[in-house]
Amino acid sequence: MSLQATSKYLYLTAIPQGLTELVSAECITLTGSTPNEHGIAISDRCVDVKRGAYLKSCMEVLFETASLAELRANITSTGLHADEFRVSVVKKPRSLKINSMTLARDIGNVIDGSANLRQPKVTFLTVVTSEKMWFGRLLSESDSIWLAHSQRPHVTSSSLPARLARVLVNLVAFPGDSLLDPCCGTGTIVMSAAHSGIHAVGYDVNPRMIGATTKNLQHFGLSANVALGDATQIRGQFDAIATDLPYGINLVKDDSQKEKILSNLRTCAPKVAFIDLRDLSKSLTNLGYQIEAVLPVPKLSIVRRIFIVSTTQS
């Protein structure tokens, strides 16, 4: 098989247990393609996956072959050259009985140029399954910033996990967009959006939470507009909304607060991601939201749900 006539890109995703729908949703939103059971997605779309939550890497596919011999022949016939390169191997699944180091060496031996395993200028990635092999240039990888954000100085027991906040943002907003979190708490969503180059705005009715969000942003050198505000009264127009709705004993007893928040936000943005323990389907539909997806997020004995909805703005 010769070099790809039309550029194709291979994406690798994480495969966390119980989150298949969530991972697929992020991958489809960013790349336009659905990952298979190995977490591999092939797309015509080239995307920088630096901001990926579960999307891990993007590779430009140079060859797709059925064997190592075929791959070596293709590399040789095209005269592939690179200076200071490294060959990395990803096995899908990991239990595949292939020696990664041996395979990387065999491929590297037929690439013209010089190798640099410690600080390569070019990384060639080989993705191997039991049926085929993909070989190409690694273009981008997730920066995994949620690992650092998980260690933010101010957090509460109900704060949204940083990786979940990042995927929530990725499902509705892109760099350059404006995003509102009307119930920002300690600012996990606001931080993730700001880090991705999104113009983030956060409100909360609790002054302590506004203080915590401000300090968390400062800790990571991030900038966002954060202010005291009631989600039932916020005004403004944004490209997207992402929020973890308030959920406590008082709100369980008085569900009208949730309805007021949802009603007020309906005309603030065309695309919204709500996350909640409650089933919001009936409320959202009654208020005029169009539900595009409901994504379960199980954790131990509880299941959060992410509701991706669109609105008709007035």
N, C-alpha and C positions, 0 to 999 in steps of 0.2 A: 504493500500500500504506500502511495507517495504522500508527500506533504498535503495537508488539508487544503483543498481549493477554496473553501469558505471557512473563515475562522470559527472555531468552536472553542468553548471554554468549559472546563470541568471544575465543579465546585464540590468541596467536601464539607459535610456537616457533622456536628456531634450527634450521637444517637442515645440521648438519655432515656432511661426507662420511663414509660408512661407519658412522654411528651412528644410523641410522633406527630400529632396534629399541629402542635405549636411550632415545632421545628420546620415542618413542611410549609406552614403559613409564612414564616419568615423567609424561607428560601424562595418561595413563589413570588412574594412581594418584591424581593431584591433582584432575583435573577430571571423570573418568569418561568422557571422549571421546577418540577417536583422531584425531590431526591428519592432514590430507590431504597431498598431494604438495607443497603450498605452505606447509606448516607452520601451517595454520589448523584449529582445532578449535572446534566449536559445542557448547555444553553448557547444561543447565538449572541447573547448579551454579555458584554464585558463590564464587570462591576468591581469597584474597589471594596473589598470585604473588611477593611480595617474596622468598621463600626459593627461588624457582625456579632450577634450574641451566641447563636448556635451555628452560624455559617463560619467555617474555619479558614478556608483558603480558596484562592482562584488560580487556575492554571490555564494557560493558552495551550491547547492540544496541538502538538506537532504530528504525532503518529498514533494511530489506534491499530493494534495488531493482535494476533491470536497466539503469538509465541515470542520468546526471547530471540530466537534465530531470525525471525522476520523483522523484529525491531532493530537488531544489530545491522541487518542488511539495509534497511531504510536509512539509518543514520549514516552508514558508510556511503551509500549511493548519492545522498544529498550533500555530502561533505560538510556536515554540521560542525561549526567551529565556535569556540567560546574560550575566552581567557579567564583564568581564575574561577573555575566553575566547581560545583559540587553536585553529585547525583544523590537524591534522597528517594527512599522507597516507602510507599504506604501499602500495606496489605489489607484487603477487605474480603473476609474477616481477618482479624489479627492471627487467628489460629491456622491460617493457610500455611501449609508446610513448604515454605520457601525461605531460604537464608537471605535476609535483606542485604547484609553487607556484601555477600558474594554477588548478588544480582546487581547492586550498585557499582561494584568494581567491574563486572563484565560489561556493563553499559558504558561506564566512564572510559574504558579502554579503547572504544571505537569513536569517541568524540575527539575531534581535532582541537588542540589547544592545551592549556595548562590547568591543572586542578588546584583548588585551594579549599581544603575541607574545613578550615577554621573560620575564615572570613571571605566567603565566596562573593564575587560580584554578580554571578549568575547561578541560580539554583534550578537544576532540572529535576522535575518530579516524575516519578514513575508510580502509577496507581495500578495495582495488580489484583484481579479477582481470579476465580477458578476458570473463567471463560475467556478473559481478554486482558490486555494491557493498554494503558494510556500513558503516553510520554509527552512532556512539554515543559514550558518555562513557567516557573512559579511567579505570578504577578503580584499577589497581595495576600496578606494574612490578617486575621482578626487581631486587634491590639489587646484583647482580653482585659479591657480597663475595669470591668466589673470586679475583678479580683482586688484591685486597689480600692475601688469604691465601697467594697464590702467592709473595708477597715476604716470607714469614715468616722470621725471623732464623735459625732452625735447621732444616736440611733435609738429607736424604741422597740419594744417587743413586737409591735404590729407593723414596723417598717417593711416596705416591699423589698425583697431581695434584689440586689443590684443587677444581677443578670436578667431577672424577670423584668425589671424596669427598662433595661436596654432593649429587649425584644418588643416590649409594649410600644416604645417609641418608634422602633424600626417598622412596625406594622402600619403606621399611619403617617409618618413624617420623613422628610428627606432633608439633607443639608441645605440651608438657605431658607427653609420654611419657618413659619412662626408656630409655636406650640404652647398651648395653655394647659397647666395642671391646676385646677381650681381647688384641690384639696391636697396640697403638696406635702404636708407633714414635715419630715426631716429632709425632704428634697431629693429623694433618690431618682425620680423621673426627671426633675429639672436638671440635675447634675448630668445624667446620661444624655439628655437632649443638648445641653450646652457643650458637652465634650464632642458631640458629633457635628458641631457647626450649625445647630438649629437655634433660632432666636426663642429662648425659653422664658415663659412668664409663669410665676407661681403665686398662688394665694392660699391663705389658710386663716381660719377664724381664731386660731390660738396664737397669741403673740410669742409664746415659747417655741412653737414650731417654726415660726418665721425666723426667729433668732437662730435656731438650730440649722435651718436650711442655709441661711446667710453664712454661718460659720463653716459649714461643710463645703460650700462653694469656694470660700476663701482658702480653705485648706488645700484644695486642688487647683487653685489659681483659675477658677472658672467664673464666668460672668453671666448673670441672668437678672431679670427684673422680678423681684420678690416683694410682696407687700401684704399687709393685713387685709383680708377681704372675705366676704360671705359668698359661698358658691351658689346660693339661691338668688344673689343679686348682681353678680358679675356681669359687666357689659363689655362688648368689644368684638372684633372680628379676627379670627385666627385661621391658619391653614389646617390645623389639627388640634384635637384635645386628647390627652392621655391622662388617666387618673385612677387611683385606687380609692374607690368611694368609702366614706366614713362608715365604720361598722362597729357598734358598741351596744351595751345593754340598753341605753336610752333610745338608740335608733331602732333596736329590735322592737321595743314597746311602741314606738311612734314612727311608723313607716312613712308618714307624710313628709318628713324631711328629705328622704331619698327622692320622692316624687317631685318635690319643689326644685331640687338640684337638677334632676334630669330635665324637667320642663324648662328651666332657665337656660340650660346649656344648648338646647336644641337648635337655636339660631346663631350660635357663636362660631361654628366651624362645620365644614362639609364632611369631615372624616373624624371619627371618634373611636377611641379604645377605652372601654370601661372594664375594670376588673373588680370582682365582688364574689363573696361566698353565696349570695342569694341569686336566685334565678330572676333575672331582670327582663326576661323575654316579653312578658305580658305588658309590663309598664312601658318598655321601650316602644312596643308596637302601638299601644294606645296613645302615646305621645307623638307619634308620627315619625319615629326613627325607622330606617330600613335596616334590618339585621342582615349582615353579609356573612358572618361566621360566629360561631360560639366554640371557643377553644378551651377544653378542660386543662387545668393545671393542678394535678393531684400532689399532695404532700402529706405523708403519713395517713391520718384518718380523715383529713378534710380535702375538699376539692374546690379550689377557686375556679372561676370561669372568666375568660376574657371575651367580651362582647365587642366585635368589630362592627360598627354601624355607620351608615351615611345619613345625611340630613338634607332637607330641603330648606335652604336658608332664605329668610324673608328679607 
